Amino acid sequence: MRGIIPTIDSTKSLRALRDLCLIQYGIQAIGNPADKASYINALLTFPVIACKQVSENKGLKSPIFSQVEALEATLEAMAILFG
């Protein structure tokens, strides 16, 4: 399951940052794609853009009540099994 807030490690290689952006989150570099900072900037702005899109009802969507209930039931079942 993808997280909403990406983990950013400045020691990652350019390829690792590119893969994180493009493959895991589907976002493009901001600026020169040959520069690590371009991918780090994209990862830093991603949560802000995602939250803005949710509030504008586009992009990511807030879950409906029944989905929240289903998730709650799943988490409770997991707590019983693994708690």
PDB file of N, CA, C and O in Angstrom, chain B, residues numbered from 101:
ATOM      1  N   MET B 101       0.840  -1.169   0.000  1.00  0.00           N
ATOM      2  CA  MET B 101       0.000   0.000   0.000  1.00  0.00           C
ATOM      3  C   MET B 101       0.886   1.235   0.000  1.00  0.00           C
ATOM      4  O   MET B 101       1.823   1.335   0.793  1.00  0.00           O
ATOM      5  N   ARG B 102       0.595   2.157  -0.875  1.00  0.00           N
ATOM      6  CA  ARG B 102       1.376   3.374  -0.963  1.00  0.00           C
ATOM      7  C   ARG B 102       1.065   4.304   0.186  1.00  0.00           C
ATOM      8  O   ARG B 102      -0.088   4.463   0.588  1.00  0.00           O
ATOM      9  N   GLY B 103       2.112   4.914   0.706  1.00  0.00           N
ATOM     10  CA  GLY B 103       1.916   5.949   1.712  1.00  0.00           C
ATOM     11  C   GLY B 103       1.624   7.278   1.041  1.00  0.00           C
ATOM     12  O   GLY B 103       1.970   7.474  -0.124  1.00  0.00           O
ATOM     13  N   ILE B 104       1.009   8.168   1.745  1.00  0.00           N
ATOM     14  CA  ILE B 104       0.751   9.485   1.176  1.00  0.00           C
ATOM     15  C   ILE B 104       1.974  10.369   1.314  1.00  0.00           C
ATOM     16  O   ILE B 104       2.235  11.202   0.445  1.00  0.00           O
ATOM     17  N   ILE B 105       2.719  10.205   2.379  1.00  0.00           N
ATOM     18  CA  ILE B 105       3.901  11.026   2.579  1.00  0.00           C
ATOM     19  C   ILE B 105       5.124  10.178   2.282  1.00  0.00           C
ATOM     20  O   ILE B 105       5.427   9.234   3.011  1.00  0.00           O
ATOM     21  N   PRO B 106       5.839  10.523   1.189  1.00  0.00           N
ATOM     22  CA  PRO B 106       6.997   9.719   0.827  1.00  0.00           C
ATOM     23  C   PRO B 106       8.156   9.892   1.793  1.00  0.00           C
ATOM     24  O   PRO B 106       8.318  10.955   2.393  1.00  0.00           O
ATOM     25  N   THR B 107       8.958   8.853   1.944  1.00  0.00           N
ATOM     26  CA  THR B 107      10.170   8.923   2.745  1.00  0.00           C
ATOM     27  C   THR B 107      11.288   9.430   1.852  1.00  0.00           C
ATOM     28  O   THR B 107      11.564   8.852   0.802  1.00  0.00           O
ATOM     29  N   ILE B 108      11.925  10.507   2.271  1.00  0.00           N
ATOM     30  CA  ILE B 108      12.969  11.111   1.457  1.00  0.00           C
ATOM     31  C   ILE B 108      14.298  10.958   2.174  1.00  0.00           C
ATOM     32  O   ILE B 108      14.445  11.338   3.336  1.00  0.00           O
ATOM     33  N   ASP B 109      15.244  10.406   1.475  1.00  0.00           N
ATOM     34  CA  ASP B 109      16.586  10.216   2.010  1.00  0.00           C
ATOM     35  C   ASP B 109      17.555  10.803   0.992  1.00  0.00           C
ATOM     36  O   ASP B 109      17.673  10.293  -0.122  1.00  0.00           O
ATOM     37  N   SER B 110      18.247  11.875   1.372  1.00  0.00           N
ATOM     38  CA  SER B 110      19.132  12.560   0.429  1.00  0.00           C
ATOM     39  C   SER B 110      20.321  11.707   0.011  1.00  0.00           C
ATOM     40  O   SER B 110      21.031  12.062  -0.929  1.00  0.00           O
ATOM     41  N   THR B 111      20.549  10.590   0.691  1.00  0.00           N
ATOM     42  CA  THR B 111      21.653   9.721   0.305  1.00  0.00           C
ATOM     43  C   THR B 111      21.242   8.733  -0.789  1.00  0.00           C
ATOM     44  O   THR B 111      22.080   7.990  -1.300  1.00  0.00           O
ATOM     45  N   LYS B 112      19.960   8.722  -1.146  1.00  0.00           N
ATOM     46  CA  LYS B 112      19.509   7.819  -2.214  1.00  0.00           C
ATOM     47  C   LYS B 112      20.174   8.216  -3.534  1.00  0.00           C
ATOM     48  O   LYS B 112      20.504   9.382  -3.754  1.00  0.00           O
ATOM     49  N   SER B 113      20.360   7.244  -4.387  1.00  0.00           N
ATOM     50  CA  SER B 113      20.931   7.516  -5.703  1.00  0.00           C
ATOM     51  C   SER B 113      19.897   8.214  -6.575  1.00  0.00           C
ATOM     52  O   SER B 113      18.703   8.204  -6.275  1.00  0.00           O
ATOM     53  N   LEU B 114      20.366   8.810  -7.642  1.00  0.00           N
ATOM     54  CA  LEU B 114      19.462   9.467  -8.589  1.00  0.00           C
ATOM     55  C   LEU B 114      18.443   8.459  -9.118  1.00  0.00           C
ATOM     56  O   LEU B 114      17.260   8.775  -9.250  1.00  0.00           O
ATOM     57  N   ARG B 115      18.903   7.259  -9.414  1.00  0.00           N
ATOM     58  CA  ARG B 115      17.991   6.227  -9.932  1.00  0.00           C
ATOM     59  C   ARG B 115      16.928   5.850  -8.889  1.00  0.00           C
ATOM     60  O   ARG B 115      15.756   5.685  -9.228  1.00  0.00           O
ATOM     61  N   ALA B 116      17.340   5.715  -7.626  1.00  0.00           N
ATOM     62  CA  ALA B 116      16.385   5.364  -6.576  1.00  0.00           C
ATOM     63  C   ALA B 116      15.341   6.471  -6.403  1.00  0.00           C
ATOM     64  O   ALA B 116      14.157   6.182  -6.234  1.00  0.00           O
ATOM     65  N   LEU B 117      15.768   7.724  -6.444  1.00  0.00           N
ATOM     66  CA  LEU B 117      14.822   8.842  -6.332  1.00  0.00           C
ATOM     67  C   LEU B 117      13.883   8.878  -7.531  1.00  0.00           C
ATOM     68  O   LEU B 117      12.683   9.103  -7.382  1.00  0.00           O
ATOM     69  N   ARG B 118      14.438   8.654  -8.724  1.00  0.00           N
ATOM     70  CA  ARG B 118      13.617   8.646  -9.942  1.00  0.00           C
ATOM     71  C   ARG B 118      12.578   7.526  -9.864  1.00  0.00           C
ATOM     72  O   ARG B 118      11.407   7.741 -10.178  1.00  0.00           O
ATOM     73  N   ASP B 119      13.005   6.333  -9.447  1.00  0.00           N
ATOM     74  CA  ASP B 119      12.073   5.213  -9.331  1.00  0.00           C
ATOM     75  C   ASP B 119      10.989   5.493  -8.291  1.00  0.00           C
ATOM     76  O   ASP B 119       9.821   5.163  -8.501  1.00  0.00           O
ATOM     77  N   LEU B 120      11.377   6.097  -7.180  1.00  0.00           N
ATOM     78  CA  LEU B 120      10.405   6.443  -6.141  1.00  0.00           C
ATOM     79  C   LEU B 120       9.351   7.395  -6.699  1.00  0.00           C
ATOM     80  O   LEU B 120       8.155   7.207  -6.480  1.00  0.00           O
ATOM     81  N   CYS B 121       9.804   8.416  -7.417  1.00  0.00           N
ATOM     82  CA  CYS B 121       8.868   9.388  -7.985  1.00  0.00           C
ATOM     83  C   CYS B 121       7.996   8.767  -9.070  1.00  0.00           C
ATOM     84  O   CYS B 121       6.768   8.824  -9.006  1.00  0.00           O
ATOM     85  N   LEU B 122       8.645   8.179 -10.058  1.00  0.00           N
ATOM     86  CA  LEU B 122       7.916   7.728 -11.243  1.00  0.00           C
ATOM     87  C   LEU B 122       7.131   6.439 -11.023  1.00  0.00           C
ATOM     88  O   LEU B 122       5.972   6.339 -11.425  1.00  0.00           O
ATOM     89  N   ILE B 123       7.752   5.464 -10.394  1.00  0.00           N
ATOM     90  CA  ILE B 123       7.106   4.158 -10.269  1.00  0.00           C
ATOM     91  C   ILE B 123       6.145   4.120  -9.087  1.00  0.00           C
ATOM     92  O   ILE B 123       4.997   3.701  -9.236  1.00  0.00           O
ATOM     93  N   GLN B 124       6.604   4.555  -7.915  1.00  0.00           N
ATOM     94  CA  GLN B 124       5.755   4.417  -6.736  1.00  0.00           C
ATOM     95  C   GLN B 124       4.680   5.498  -6.663  1.00  0.00           C
ATOM     96  O   GLN B 124       3.540   5.204  -6.303  1.00  0.00           O
ATOM     97  N   TYR B 125       5.025   6.756  -7.000  1.00  0.00           N
ATOM     98  CA  TYR B 125       4.065   7.847  -6.828  1.00  0.00           C
ATOM     99  C   TYR B 125       3.532   8.426  -8.127  1.00  0.00           C
ATOM    100  O   TYR B 125       2.559   9.179  -8.104  1.00  0.00           O
ATOM    101  N   GLY B 126       4.136   8.099  -9.248  1.00  0.00           N
ATOM    102  CA  GLY B 126       3.665   8.597 -10.541  1.00  0.00           C
ATOM    103  C   GLY B 126       3.819  10.094 -10.694  1.00  0.00           C
ATOM    104  O   GLY B 126       2.972  10.744 -11.307  1.00  0.00           O
ATOM    105  N   ILE B 127       4.891  10.654 -10.144  1.00  0.00           N
ATOM    106  CA  ILE B 127       5.115  12.096 -10.259  1.00  0.00           C
ATOM    107  C   ILE B 127       6.423  12.353 -11.005  1.00  0.00           C
ATOM    108  O   ILE B 127       7.352  11.546 -10.960  1.00  0.00           O
ATOM    109  N   GLN B 128       6.473  13.485 -11.685  1.00  0.00           N
ATOM    110  CA  GLN B 128       7.636  13.881 -12.465  1.00  0.00           C
ATOM    111  C   GLN B 128       8.573  14.737 -11.638  1.00  0.00           C
ATOM    112  O   GLN B 128       8.167  15.345 -10.647  1.00  0.00           O
ATOM    113  N   ALA B 129       9.833  14.781 -12.054  1.00  0.00           N
ATOM    114  CA  ALA B 129      10.812  15.659 -11.421  1.00  0.00           C
ATOM    115  C   ALA B 129      10.409  17.108 -11.664  1.00  0.00           C
ATOM    116  O   ALA B 129       9.812  17.430 -12.691  1.00  0.00           O
ATOM    117  N   ILE B 130      10.735  17.968 -10.725  1.00  0.00           N
ATOM    118  CA  ILE B 130      10.505  19.405 -10.901  1.00  0.00           C
ATOM    119  C   ILE B 130      11.844  19.998 -11.294  1.00  0.00           C
ATOM    120  O   ILE B 130      12.727  20.167 -10.454  1.00  0.00           O
ATOM    121  N   GLY B 131      11.993  20.313 -12.570  1.00  0.00           N
ATOM    122  CA  GLY B 131      13.263  20.840 -13.062  1.00  0.00           C
ATOM    123  C   GLY B 131      14.007  19.805 -13.872  1.00  0.00           C
ATOM    124  O   GLY B 131      13.401  19.014 -14.595  1.00  0.00           O
ATOM    125  N   ASN B 132      15.317  19.810 -13.750  1.00  0.00           N
ATOM    126  CA  ASN B 132      16.202  18.950 -14.521  1.00  0.00           C
ATOM    127  C   ASN B 132      16.140  17.514 -14.003  1.00  0.00           C
ATOM    128  O   ASN B 132      16.515  17.268 -12.857  1.00  0.00           O
ATOM    129  N   PRO B 133      15.677  16.560 -14.814  1.00  0.00           N
ATOM    130  CA  PRO B 133      15.577  15.172 -14.351  1.00  0.00           C
ATOM    131  C   PRO B 133      16.931  14.496 -14.131  1.00  0.00           C
ATOM    132  O   PRO B 133      16.983  13.367 -13.642  1.00  0.00           O
ATOM    133  N   ALA B 134      18.010  15.163 -14.480  1.00  0.00           N
ATOM    134  CA  ALA B 134      19.338  14.616 -14.227  1.00  0.00           C
ATOM    135  C   ALA B 134      19.882  15.068 -12.875  1.00  0.00           C
ATOM    136  O   ALA B 134      21.012  14.737 -12.516  1.00  0.00           O
ATOM    137  N   ASP B 135      19.085  15.819 -12.131  1.00  0.00           N
ATOM    138  CA  ASP B 135      19.508  16.380 -10.851  1.00  0.00           C
ATOM    139  C   ASP B 135      18.675  15.786  -9.719  1.00  0.00           C
ATOM    140  O   ASP B 135      17.446  15.807  -9.772  1.00  0.00           O
ATOM    141  N   LYS B 136      19.347  15.254  -8.691  1.00  0.00           N
ATOM    142  CA  LYS B 136      18.646  14.655  -7.553  1.00  0.00           C
ATOM    143  C   LYS B 136      17.686  15.640  -6.894  1.00  0.00           C
ATOM    144  O   LYS B 136      16.608  15.250  -6.445  1.00  0.00           O
ATOM    145  N   ALA B 137      18.071  16.911  -6.832  1.00  0.00           N
ATOM    146  CA  ALA B 137      17.242  17.923  -6.182  1.00  0.00           C
ATOM    147  C   ALA B 137      15.880  18.055  -6.858  1.00  0.00           C
ATOM    148  O   ALA B 137      14.893  18.379  -6.196  1.00  0.00           O
ATOM    149  N   SER B 138      15.814  17.809  -8.157  1.00  0.00           N
ATOM    150  CA  SER B 138      14.539  17.892  -8.882  1.00  0.00           C
ATOM    151  C   SER B 138      13.543  16.845  -8.383  1.00  0.00           C
ATOM    152  O   SER B 138      12.347  17.113  -8.269  1.00  0.00           O
ATOM    153  N   TYR B 139      14.054  15.652  -8.089  1.00  0.00           N
ATOM    154  CA  TYR B 139      13.188  14.591  -7.569  1.00  0.00           C
ATOM    155  C   TYR B 139      12.858  14.826  -6.096  1.00  0.00           C
ATOM    156  O   TYR B 139      11.736  14.563  -5.663  1.00  0.00           O
ATOM    157  N   ILE B 140      13.818  15.315  -5.332  1.00  0.00           N
ATOM    158  CA  ILE B 140      13.565  15.614  -3.925  1.00  0.00           C
ATOM    159  C   ILE B 140      12.514  16.718  -3.801  1.00  0.00           C
ATOM    160  O   ILE B 140      11.629  16.633  -2.950  1.00  0.00           O
ATOM    161  N   ASN B 141      12.602  17.753  -4.639  1.00  0.00           N
ATOM    162  CA  ASN B 141      11.593  18.819  -4.628  1.00  0.00           C
ATOM    163  C   ASN B 141      10.206  18.280  -4.966  1.00  0.00           C
ATOM    164  O   ASN B 141       9.213  18.676  -4.356  1.00  0.00           O
ATOM    165  N   ALA B 142      10.144  17.381  -5.933  1.00  0.00           N
ATOM    166  CA  ALA B 142       8.856  16.778  -6.299  1.00  0.00           C
ATOM    167  C   ALA B 142       8.280  15.987  -5.127  1.00  0.00           C
ATOM    168  O   ALA B 142       7.080  16.057  -4.858  1.00  0.00           O
ATOM    169  N   LEU B 143       9.129  15.237  -4.432  1.00  0.00           N
ATOM    170  CA  LEU B 143       8.667  14.452  -3.288  1.00  0.00           C
ATOM    171  C   LEU B 143       8.235  15.337  -2.123  1.00  0.00           C
ATOM    172  O   LEU B 143       7.298  15.002  -1.399  1.00  0.00           O
ATOM    173  N   LEU B 144       8.919  16.467  -1.942  1.00  0.00           N
ATOM    174  CA  LEU B 144       8.557  17.378  -0.853  1.00  0.00           C
ATOM    175  C   LEU B 144       7.234  18.091  -1.118  1.00  0.00           C
ATOM    176  O   LEU B 144       6.497  18.386  -0.177  1.00  0.00           O
ATOM    177  N   THR B 145       6.924  18.369  -2.368  1.00  0.00           N
ATOM    178  CA  THR B 145       5.673  19.079  -2.682  1.00  0.00           C
ATOM    179  C   THR B 145       4.494  18.127  -2.870  1.00  0.00           C
ATOM    180  O   THR B 145       3.341  18.558  -2.842  1.00  0.00           O
ATOM    181  N   PHE B 146       4.770  16.850  -3.059  1.00  0.00           N
ATOM    182  CA  PHE B 146       3.704  15.879  -3.320  1.00  0.00           C
ATOM    183  C   PHE B 146       2.614  15.859  -2.246  1.00  0.00           C
ATOM    184  O   PHE B 146       1.437  15.899  -2.601  1.00  0.00           O
ATOM    185  N   PRO B 147       2.943  15.800  -0.950  1.00  0.00           N
ATOM    186  CA  PRO B 147       1.868  15.770   0.063  1.00  0.00           C
ATOM    187  C   PRO B 147       1.003  17.025   0.052  1.00  0.00           C
ATOM    188  O   PRO B 147      -0.206  16.945   0.266  1.00  0.00           O
ATOM    189  N   VAL B 148       1.607  18.172  -0.194  1.00  0.00           N
ATOM    190  CA  VAL B 148       0.850  19.430  -0.232  1.00  0.00           C
ATOM    191  C   VAL B 148      -0.123  19.418  -1.404  1.00  0.00           C
ATOM    192  O   VAL B 148      -1.287  19.794  -1.258  1.00  0.00           O
ATOM    193  N   ILE B 149       0.356  18.989  -2.558  1.00  0.00           N
ATOM    194  CA  ILE B 149      -0.506  18.914  -3.746  1.00  0.00           C
ATOM    195  C   ILE B 149      -1.618  17.894  -3.533  1.00  0.00           C
ATOM    196  O   ILE B 149      -2.765  18.145  -3.903  1.00  0.00           O
ATOM    197  N   ALA B 150      -1.293  16.748  -2.941  1.00  0.00           N
ATOM    198  CA  ALA B 150      -2.302  15.710  -2.695  1.00  0.00           C
ATOM    199  C   ALA B 150      -3.396  16.228  -1.763  1.00  0.00           C
ATOM    200  O   ALA B 150      -4.578  15.997  -2.016  1.00  0.00           O
ATOM    201  N   CYS B 151      -3.017  16.923  -0.692  1.00  0.00           N
ATOM    202  CA  CYS B 151      -4.012  17.466   0.247  1.00  0.00           C
ATOM    203  C   CYS B 151      -4.881  18.524  -0.424  1.00  0.00           C
ATOM    204  O   CYS B 151      -6.087  18.586  -0.184  1.00  0.00           O
ATOM    205  N   LYS B 152      -4.271  19.351  -1.259  1.00  0.00           N
ATOM    206  CA  LYS B 152      -5.032  20.382  -1.976  1.00  0.00           C
ATOM    207  C   LYS B 152      -6.034  19.729  -2.928  1.00  0.00           C
ATOM    208  O   LYS B 152      -7.176  20.178  -3.032  1.00  0.00           O
ATOM    209  N   GLN B 153      -5.610  18.673  -3.620  1.00  0.00           N
ATOM    210  CA  GLN B 153      -6.511  17.981  -4.537  1.00  0.00           C
ATOM    211  C   GLN B 153      -7.676  17.339  -3.806  1.00  0.00           C
ATOM    212  O   GLN B 153      -8.798  17.343  -4.313  1.00  0.00           O
ATOM    213  N   VAL B 154      -7.430  16.786  -2.623  1.00  0.00           N
ATOM    214  CA  VAL B 154      -8.520  16.198  -1.838  1.00  0.00           C
ATOM    215  C   VAL B 154      -9.532  17.278  -1.494  1.00  0.00           C
ATOM    216  O   VAL B 154     -10.738  17.063  -1.620  1.00  0.00           O
ATOM    217  N   SER B 155      -9.052  18.437  -1.062  1.00  0.00           N
ATOM    218  CA  SER B 155      -9.980  19.519  -0.686  1.00  0.00           C
ATOM    219  C   SER B 155     -10.736  20.051  -1.889  1.00  0.00           C
ATOM    220  O   SER B 155     -11.842  20.570  -1.740  1.00  0.00           O
ATOM    221  N   GLU B 156     -10.158  19.930  -3.088  1.00  0.00           N
ATOM    222  CA  GLU B 156     -10.826  20.373  -4.320  1.00  0.00           C
ATOM    223  C   GLU B 156     -11.645  19.256  -4.956  1.00  0.00           C
ATOM    224  O   GLU B 156     -12.225  19.440  -6.026  1.00  0.00           O
ATOM    225  N   ASN B 157     -11.691  18.104  -4.303  1.00  0.00           N
ATOM    226  CA  ASN B 157     -12.441  16.936  -4.780  1.00  0.00           C
ATOM    227  C   ASN B 157     -11.958  16.457  -6.154  1.00  0.00           C
ATOM    228  O   ASN B 157     -12.758  16.103  -7.021  1.00  0.00           O
ATOM    229  N   LYS B 158     -10.643  16.455  -6.331  1.00  0.00           N
ATOM    230  CA  LYS B 158     -10.053  15.879  -7.542  1.00  0.00           C
ATOM    231  C   LYS B 158      -8.787  15.147  -7.133  1.00  0.00           C
ATOM    232  O   LYS B 158      -8.291  15.330  -6.021  1.00  0.00           O
ATOM    233  N   GLY B 159      -8.270  14.331  -8.015  1.00  0.00           N
ATOM    234  CA  GLY B 159      -7.086  13.542  -7.659  1.00  0.00           C
ATOM    235  C   GLY B 159      -7.464  12.505  -6.620  1.00  0.00           C
ATOM    236  O   GLY B 159      -8.386  11.715  -6.825  1.00  0.00           O
ATOM    237  N   LEU B 160      -6.751  12.509  -5.509  1.00  0.00           N
ATOM    238  CA  LEU B 160      -7.088  11.604  -4.415  1.00  0.00           C
ATOM    239  C   LEU B 160      -8.447  11.972  -3.848  1.00  0.00           C
ATOM    240  O   LEU B 160      -8.801  13.150  -3.801  1.00  0.00           O
ATOM    241  N   LYS B 161      -9.191  11.005  -3.428  1.00  0.00           N
ATOM    242  CA  LYS B 161     -10.524  11.243  -2.874  1.00  0.00           C
ATOM    243  C   LYS B 161     -10.557  10.835  -1.408  1.00  0.00           C
ATOM    244  O   LYS B 161      -9.914   9.865  -1.005  1.00  0.00           O
ATOM    245  N   SER B 162     -11.306  11.581  -0.625  1.00  0.00           N
ATOM    246  CA  SER B 162     -11.531  11.187   0.762  1.00  0.00           C
ATOM    247  C   SER B 162     -12.425   9.953   0.763  1.00  0.00           C
ATOM    248  O   SER B 162     -13.326   9.849  -0.070  1.00  0.00           O
ATOM    249  N   PRO B 163     -12.196   9.020   1.676  1.00  0.00           N
ATOM    250  CA  PRO B 163     -13.042   7.824   1.709  1.00  0.00           C
ATOM    251  C   PRO B 163     -14.457   8.169   2.172  1.00  0.00           C
ATOM    252  O   PRO B 163     -14.666   9.083   2.969  1.00  0.00           O
ATOM    253  N   ILE B 164     -15.427   7.404   1.645  1.00  0.00           N
ATOM    254  CA  ILE B 164     -16.807   7.593   2.099  1.00  0.00           C
ATOM    255  C   ILE B 164     -16.976   6.841   3.420  1.00  0.00           C
ATOM    256  O   ILE B 164     -16.138   6.019   3.790  1.00  0.00           O
ATOM    257  N   PHE B 165     -18.055   7.130   4.113  1.00  0.00           N
ATOM    258  CA  PHE B 165     -18.271   6.591   5.455  1.00  0.00           C
ATOM    259  C   PHE B 165     -18.205   5.070   5.490  1.00  0.00           C
ATOM    260  O   PHE B 165     -17.604   4.499   6.400  1.00  0.00           O
ATOM    261  N   SER B 166     -18.815   4.410   4.512  1.00  0.00           N
ATOM    262  CA  SER B 166     -18.813   2.940   4.506  1.00  0.00           C
ATOM    263  C   SER B 166     -17.396   2.385   4.348  1.00  0.00           C
ATOM    264  O   SER B 166     -17.088   1.322   4.887  1.00  0.00           O
ATOM    265  N   GLN B 167     -16.541   3.085   3.623  1.00  0.00           N
ATOM    266  CA  GLN B 167     -15.158   2.639   3.477  1.00  0.00           C
ATOM    267  C   GLN B 167     -14.395   2.792   4.789  1.00  0.00           C
ATOM    268  O   GLN B 167     -13.578   1.943   5.143  1.00  0.00           O
ATOM    269  N   VAL B 168     -14.665   3.872   5.503  1.00  0.00           N
ATOM    270  CA  VAL B 168     -14.027   4.079   6.801  1.00  0.00           C
ATOM    271  C   VAL B 168     -14.473   2.996   7.778  1.00  0.00           C
ATOM    272  O   VAL B 168     -13.665   2.474   8.546  1.00  0.00           O
ATOM    273  N   GLU B 169     -15.767   2.662   7.745  1.00  0.00           N
ATOM    274  CA  GLU B 169     -16.275   1.597   8.611  1.00  0.00           C
ATOM    275  C   GLU B 169     -15.621   0.256   8.292  1.00  0.00           C
ATOM    276  O   GLU B 169     -15.264  -0.495   9.199  1.00  0.00           O
ATOM    277  N   ALA B 170     -15.462  -0.047   6.996  1.00  0.00           N
ATOM    278  CA  ALA B 170     -14.840  -1.300   6.600  1.00  0.00           C
ATOM    279  C   ALA B 170     -13.377  -1.344   7.058  1.00  0.00           C
ATOM    280  O   ALA B 170     -12.897  -2.380   7.517  1.00  0.00           O
ATOM    281  N   LEU B 171     -12.691  -0.244   6.933  1.00  0.00           N
ATOM    282  CA  LEU B 171     -11.306  -0.171   7.388  1.00  0.00           C
ATOM    283  C   LEU B 171     -11.224  -0.338   8.900  1.00  0.00           C
ATOM    284  O   LEU B 171     -10.343  -1.033   9.407  1.00  0.00           O
ATOM    285  N   GLU B 172     -12.134   0.295   9.610  1.00  0.00           N
ATOM    286  CA  GLU B 172     -12.173   0.165  11.069  1.00  0.00           C
ATOM    287  C   GLU B 172     -12.393  -1.296  11.483  1.00  0.00           C
ATOM    288  O   GLU B 172     -11.725  -1.798  12.388  1.00  0.00           O
ATOM    289  N   ALA B 173     -13.323  -1.963  10.822  1.00  0.00           N
ATOM    290  CA  ALA B 173     -13.598  -3.360  11.137  1.00  0.00           C
ATOM    291  C   ALA B 173     -12.377  -4.234  10.848  1.00  0.00           C
ATOM    292  O   ALA B 173     -12.068  -5.149  11.612  1.00  0.00           O
ATOM    293  N   THR B 174     -11.700  -3.954   9.764  1.00  0.00           N
ATOM    294  CA  THR B 174     -10.492  -4.706   9.415  1.00  0.00           C
ATOM    295  C   THR B 174      -9.407  -4.514  10.462  1.00  0.00           C
ATOM    296  O   THR B 174      -8.767  -5.478  10.883  1.00  0.00           O
ATOM    297  N   LEU B 175      -9.198  -3.261  10.884  1.00  0.00           N
ATOM    298  CA  LEU B 175      -8.178  -2.981  11.891  1.00  0.00           C
ATOM    299  C   LEU B 175      -8.522  -3.622  13.230  1.00  0.00           C
ATOM    300  O   LEU B 175      -7.637  -4.109  13.932  1.00  0.00           O
ATOM    301  N   GLU B 176      -9.807  -3.624  13.587  1.00  0.00           N
ATOM    302  CA  GLU B 176     -10.227  -4.274  14.829  1.00  0.00           C
ATOM    303  C   GLU B 176      -9.980  -5.782  14.752  1.00  0.00           C
ATOM    304  O   GLU B 176      -9.528  -6.387  15.725  1.00  0.00           O
ATOM    305  N   ALA B 177     -10.275  -6.386  13.606  1.00  0.00           N
ATOM    306  CA  ALA B 177     -10.034  -7.825  13.429  1.00  0.00           C
ATOM    307  C   ALA B 177      -8.547  -8.139  13.524  1.00  0.00           C
ATOM    308  O   ALA B 177      -8.158  -9.152  14.107  1.00  0.00           O
ATOM    309  N   MET B 178      -7.728  -7.284  12.960  1.00  0.00           N
ATOM    310  CA  MET B 178      -6.279  -7.493  13.013  1.00  0.00           C
ATOM    311  C   MET B 178      -5.790  -7.366  14.451  1.00  0.00           C
ATOM    312  O   MET B 178      -4.903  -8.108  14.872  1.00  0.00           O
ATOM    313  N   ALA B 179      -6.355  -6.442  15.198  1.00  0.00           N
ATOM    314  CA  ALA B 179      -5.954  -6.266  16.603  1.00  0.00           C
ATOM    315  C   ALA B 179      -6.312  -7.513  17.420  1.00  0.00           C
ATOM    316  O   ALA B 179      -5.564  -7.923  18.307  1.00  0.00           O
ATOM    317  N   ILE B 180      -7.455  -8.100  17.111  1.00  0.00           N
ATOM    318  CA  ILE B 180      -7.874  -9.310  17.823  1.00  0.00           C
ATOM    319  C   ILE B 180      -6.939 -10.468  17.464  1.00  0.00           C
ATOM    320  O   ILE B 180      -6.538 -11.234  18.341  1.00  0.00           O
ATOM    321  N   LEU B 181      -6.599 -10.596  16.206  1.00  0.00           N
ATOM    322  CA  LEU B 181      -5.743 -11.697  15.756  1.00  0.00           C
ATOM    323  C   LEU B 181      -4.294 -11.528  16.198  1.00  0.00           C
ATOM    324  O   LEU B 181      -3.654 -12.491  16.621  1.00  0.00           O
ATOM    325  N   PHE B 182      -3.777 -10.302  16.099  1.00  0.00           N
ATOM    326  CA  PHE B 182      -2.350 -10.087  16.341  1.00  0.00           C
ATOM    327  C   PHE B 182      -2.058  -9.317  17.605  1.00  0.00           C
ATOM    328  O   PHE B 182      -0.895  -9.130  17.963  1.00  0.00           O
ATOM    329  N   GLY B 183      -3.111  -8.860  18.295  1.00  0.00           N
ATOM    330  CA  GLY B 183      -2.934  -8.022  19.476  1.00  0.00           C
ATOM    331  C   GLY B 183      -2.527  -8.789  20.648  1.00  0.00           C
ATOM    332  O   GLY B 183      -2.338  -8.220  21.723  1.00  0.00           O
TER     333      GLY B 183
END
